[in-house]
Amino acid sequence: QLNSYELNNLALNKEFNGHLTNCTLIYYDECKFSSKNGDNSRKNRLKEWANEFVPVEVKNKNAQDLDIFSSAIISTNNDSDTHIDQLDRKFSVMDITNTRLEEDLAEFLWNYIETPEFPHAFFNWLEKRVYEDFNVQKEYRGEKFTQLVISSLYNWQKDIREKILSCNYSELILKDLREEVDNLPAHHGKVGDFLINYREDGIPLGTIDASKQGQAKIIINSKFCPSTEEGAL
């Protein structure tokens, strides 16, 4: 039995998942799970397979709940291929730099790679480069994770986020926003949910004030207001 598999995203559409049995690593090449079309099935399958045990079904056999030991590595070509929410705790995203690893490791690798001391030496090299605030019990949230979260927003959410982070006012009138932001939800409750649930540096963007009929507006969180002057668009 193989202990690793290289699969494409079509594997997430299939009913049978026998490859999970006795497998420690699955590499999904060019795996797309964008939910722009409203279909979250691939993403939900990936999240399900991250559990300790899942129903494993092989063709012509009944499904069985089996312990799962495999980790998954997912590669994509574009940020838009991957839909990540801020609360997705089962996905970690690599922060890849422009420096090739072998350039940083060249001398170290060639001095040690063919010696019995290499595993221990390599571990020590890695240990010295672990961030001081690294916590094995806490999911990693790096710069690339944030980029994917932003790229996964609907266009109207991206537009509102940009306006809030770049405006000089403490509030925005929704009626005026509708003339500038395409596909803004008709019901301001959806806008309000986004303002509260989406976090910029851990801070909600704002709230909706609908106390005056026909004059609903966004009250921007004071953390993003460079000026106390009130105004509209």
C-alpha positions in Angstrom: 0.0 0.0 0.0 1.4 3.4 -1.0 1.8 5.9 1.8 1.5 8.9 -0.5 -0.6 9.9 -3.5 -0.5 12.7 -6.1 -4.0 13.7 -7.1 -5.8 16.5 -8.9 -8.9 18.3 -7.8 -11.2 15.8 -9.5 -10.4 13.4 -6.6 -12.6 15.7 -4.5 -15.6 15.1 -6.7 -15.5 11.3 -6.5 -17.7 9.3 -4.2 -14.9 6.8 -3.5 -12.0 7.8 -1.3 -10.1 4.5 -0.6 -6.8 6.3 -1.2 -7.0 7.7 2.3 -6.4 4.2 3.8 -2.9 3.8 5.2 -1.9 7.1 3.6 0.3 9.7 5.3 0.5 12.4 2.6 -1.7 13.5 -0.3 -0.6 16.1 -2.8 -3.4 17.8 -4.7 -1.9 19.3 -7.8 -3.6 22.5 -9.2 -6.5 22.0 -6.8 -9.3 24.6 -7.2 -11.9 25.1 -4.5 -13.2 28.6 -5.2 -16.8 29.1 -4.0 -17.6 32.0 -6.4 -20.1 29.8 -8.1 -21.7 28.8 -4.8 -20.4 25.2 -4.8 -18.4 24.5 -1.7 -18.3 20.7 -2.1 -14.5 20.4 -2.8 -13.6 22.7 0.1 -16.0 20.8 2.4 -14.5 17.5 1.4 -11.0 18.8 2.2 -12.1 20.0 5.6 -13.8 16.7 6.3 -10.7 14.8 5.4 -8.8 16.8 8.0 -10.7 15.1 10.8 -9.3 12.3 12.8 -11.6 9.8 11.2 -13.9 9.9 8.1 -16.1 7.4 6.2 -13.9 5.6 3.8 -15.6 4.0 0.8 -14.0 1.7 -1.7 -15.8 0.5 -4.8 -18.1 -2.5 -4.2 -17.6 -2.2 -0.4 -19.6 -0.6 2.3 -18.2 2.6 3.8 -16.3 2.3 7.1 -15.3 5.0 9.6 -11.5 4.7 9.6 -8.8 6.7 11.4 -7.1 9.1 9.0 -3.4 9.9 9.3 -2.8 11.7 6.1 -1.8 15.4 5.7 -2.7 17.3 2.5 -0.6 19.6 0.5 -2.6 21.8 -2.0 -1.0 23.7 -4.8 -2.8 26.2 -7.1 -1.7 28.6 -9.9 -3.8 31.6 -8.9 -5.1 33.1 -5.6 -8.6 33.1 -7.1 -8.5 29.3 -7.3 -8.6 29.1 -3.5 -11.4 30.3 -1.2 -10.2 31.0 2.3 -12.2 32.5 5.1 -10.7 34.2 8.1 -12.1 31.6 10.4 -10.8 28.6 8.3 -8.7 26.8 10.9 -7.9 23.7 8.9 -5.8 25.5 6.3 -2.3 26.8 6.7 -0.7 28.9 3.9 3.0 29.0 3.2 4.7 32.4 2.9 7.0 31.9 0.0 9.8 34.4 -0.6 11.8 35.2 -3.7 14.9 33.6 -2.3 15.4 30.0 -3.4 16.0 27.6 -0.5 19.1 26.1 -2.0 20.7 29.6 -2.2 20.2 30.1 1.6 21.3 26.5 2.3 23.9 25.9 -0.3 27.0 25.8 1.9 25.2 24.0 4.7 23.7 21.3 2.4 26.9 20.5 0.6 28.8 20.2 3.8 26.4 17.9 5.6 23.9 16.3 3.2 25.9 13.1 2.7 27.0 12.7 6.3 25.2 10.9 9.2 25.1 14.2 11.0 22.9 15.8 8.4 19.4 15.2 10.0 20.5 16.5 13.4 22.3 19.5 11.9 19.4 20.4 9.6 17.0 20.2 12.6 19.2 22.7 14.5 19.3 25.0 11.5 15.5 25.0 11.2 15.0 25.4 15.0 17.1 28.6 15.0 14.8 30.1 12.3 11.5 29.4 14.0 9.6 32.6 14.9 9.7 33.4 18.6 5.9 33.7 18.7 5.4 30.3 17.0 2.8 28.2 18.9 2.2 24.6 17.8 -1.3 24.8 19.4 -2.3 27.8 17.3 -3.0 27.9 13.6 -0.5 30.0 11.5 -1.8 33.2 10.0 0.9 34.7 7.7 0.9 37.4 5.1 -0.1 35.0 2.3 -3.1 33.7 4.3 -4.3 37.3 4.6 -3.9 37.8 0.8 -6.0 34.8 0.1 -8.7 35.9 2.5 -8.9 39.3 0.7 -8.9 37.7 -2.8 -11.8 35.4 -1.7 -14.1 38.3 -0.8 -16.9 39.2 -3.1 -16.2 42.3 -5.2 -18.7 44.5 -3.2 -16.9 43.4 0.0 -13.5 44.3 -1.5 -14.8 47.7 -2.5 -16.3 48.5 0.9 -13.1 47.4 2.6 -11.0 49.7 0.4 -13.3 52.6 0.9 -13.2 52.3 4.7 -9.4 51.9 4.8 -8.9 54.9 2.5 -11.6 57.4 3.4 -11.3 60.4 5.7 -14.8 60.2 7.2 -16.3 58.5 10.2 -19.4 57.3 8.2 -20.5 56.3 4.7 -24.1 56.7 3.4 -25.4 53.4 2.0 -27.6 55.2 -0.5 -24.5 56.8 -2.0 -22.5 53.6 -1.9 -25.0 51.8 -4.1 -24.2 54.2 -6.9 -20.5 53.3 -6.7 -20.4 49.7 -5.6 -21.7 47.1 -8.0 -23.9 44.3 -6.6 -24.1 45.8 -3.2 -26.8 43.6 -1.3 -30.2 45.2 -1.3 -30.6 44.3 2.4 -28.2 46.2 4.6 -28.2 43.3 7.1 -25.7 41.5 4.8 -23.5 44.5 4.7 -23.6 44.8 8.5 -22.7 41.1 8.9 -19.6 41.6 6.7 -18.6 44.8 8.6 -18.8 42.9 12.0 -17.4 39.6 11.0 -14.5 40.6 8.7 -11.5 41.7 10.7 -8.7 44.0 9.6 -5.7 43.4 12.0 -8.2 41.7 14.3 -10.6 44.7 14.3 -14.2 44.8 12.8 -14.6 47.4 10.0 -17.7 49.0 11.5 -21.4 48.7 12.0 -24.7 49.7 10.3 -26.8 52.5 11.7 -30.4 52.2 10.3 -32.1 54.2 13.0 -33.3 56.8 10.5 -35.6 55.4 7.9 -34.1 55.7 4.4 -30.8 57.0 5.8 -28.9 53.8 6.7 -25.2 54.4 7.0 -21.9 52.7 7.8 -20.3 53.8 11.1 -16.7 53.2 10.5 -14.6 51.8 13.4 -12.7 54.7 15.0 -9.5 52.7 14.5 -9.7 53.4 10.8 -10.7 57.0 11.0 -7.8 59.5 10.6 -10.2 62.3 11.2 -13.1 62.9 13.6 -14.9 65.0 11.0 -18.2 63.5 10.0 -19.2 63.3 6.4 -20.4 61.2 3.5 -19.1 60.1 0.2 
